[in-house]
Amino acid sequence: MTKTELEKAIAMKNAEIEVKQREIDRFEIDPDEHEEDYRVSLDSEGDVNVCGLTFLPSQIIEELDPTAYRCGLVDYVDGLEVSDDPAYKKLEEELEALKDELAYLEGELDDLEEEEAD
């Protein structure tokens, strides 16, 4: 690659890094992806018996008060660490890969400039 091509590639890679960083900064956990975990936490106290019938607490809340169920799910998700979310981890890995690519391009440019200086 020529010096101009490397400089353009570096500028493009920096732009990609900025976009990916914005994605990371704006990342929010999707409650729907953690609904099963929420159900498990609700049901951890065990079944509820009503007139000889057995129900899971998550079933009762979801059926009798769907709004409360959804609010509880959102509260549950708000208590999670973003950095533990698989989608967030994937974004971080993509950012690191972009940074590695940038470092490679910058190294290539440095090598080219050293050759030109000699």
C-alpha positions in Angstrom: 0.0 0.0 0.0 1.1 3.5 -0.6 1.4 6.1 2.1 -1.8 7.8 0.9 -3.7 4.5 0.9 -2.5 3.7 4.4 -3.5 7.2 5.7 -6.9 6.7 4.2 -7.2 3.2 5.7 -6.2 4.6 9.1 -8.8 7.4 8.9 -11.5 4.9 7.9 -10.5 2.6 10.8 -10.6 5.5 13.3 -14.1 6.3 12.0 -15.1 2.6 12.5 -13.7 2.7 16.0 -15.7 5.9 16.9 -18.9 4.3 15.6 -18.3 1.1 17.6 -17.4 3.1 20.7 -20.7 5.0 20.4 -22.5 1.7 20.2 -20.9 0.6 23.4 -21.6 3.9 25.1 -25.3 3.7 24.2 -25.7 0.0 24.9 -28.7 -1.1 26.8 -29.6 -4.6 27.9 -32.7 -6.0 26.2 -35.1 -7.1 28.8 -36.6 -9.8 26.5 -33.2 -11.5 26.3 -33.2 -11.9 30.1 -36.8 -12.9 30.7 -36.0 -16.5 31.5 -33.5 -15.4 34.1 -36.1 -13.2 35.6 -38.6 -16.1 35.7 -36.1 -18.3 37.5 -35.5 -15.6 40.1 -39.2 -15.2 40.7 -39.7 -18.9 40.9 -36.8 -19.6 43.2 -39.0 -19.4 46.3 -40.9 -22.4 45.0 -44.4 -23.2 43.8 -47.6 -21.5 45.1 -50.5 -23.7 46.0 -54.0 -22.4 45.6 -57.0 -24.7 46.4 -54.9 -27.7 45.6 -53.6 -26.3 42.3 -49.9 -25.5 41.9 -48.6 -22.4 40.1 -45.2 -20.8 39.6 -45.0 -17.3 41.0 -43.9 -16.0 37.6 -47.0 -17.4 36.0 -49.3 -15.8 38.6 -47.7 -12.4 38.3 -47.6 -12.4 34.5 -51.2 -13.6 34.2 -52.8 -11.4 36.9 -50.8 -8.2 36.5 -48.8 -8.1 33.2 -47.8 -4.5 33.9 -46.3 -5.4 37.2 -44.6 -8.4 35.6 -43.0 -6.2 32.9 -42.0 -3.5 35.4 -40.4 -6.2 37.5 -38.5 -7.5 34.5 -37.2 -4.1 33.6 -36.1 -3.5 37.3 -34.4 -6.9 37.2 -32.5 -6.0 34.0 -31.6 -2.6 35.5 -29.8 -4.5 38.3 -27.7 -6.4 35.9 -24.1 -5.4 35.0 -23.9 -4.3 31.4 -20.4 -5.7 31.1 -21.7 -9.2 31.8 -24.2 -9.1 28.9 -23.0 -11.3 25.9 -24.1 -8.7 23.3 -22.0 -6.1 25.2 -19.0 -8.4 25.4 -19.3 -9.0 21.6 -19.2 -5.2 21.0 -16.1 -4.9 23.2 -14.4 -7.8 21.2 -15.3 -6.1 17.9 -13.8 -2.8 19.2 -10.6 -4.6 20.3 -10.3 -6.2 16.8 -10.7 -2.8 15.2 -8.0 -1.3 17.5 -5.7 -4.2 16.6 -6.3 -3.5 12.9 -5.6 0.2 13.4 -2.3 -0.7 15.2 -1.3 -2.9 12.3 -2.0 -0.1 9.8 -0.2 2.4 11.8 2.8 0.0 12.1 2.8 -0.4 8.3 2.7 3.4 7.9 5.6 3.8 10.3 7.6 1.2 8.4 6.9 2.8 5.1 8.0 6.2 6.4 11.2 4.7 7.8 11.9 3.2 4.4 11.3 6.5 2.7 13.6 8.3 5.2 16.5 5.9 4.5 
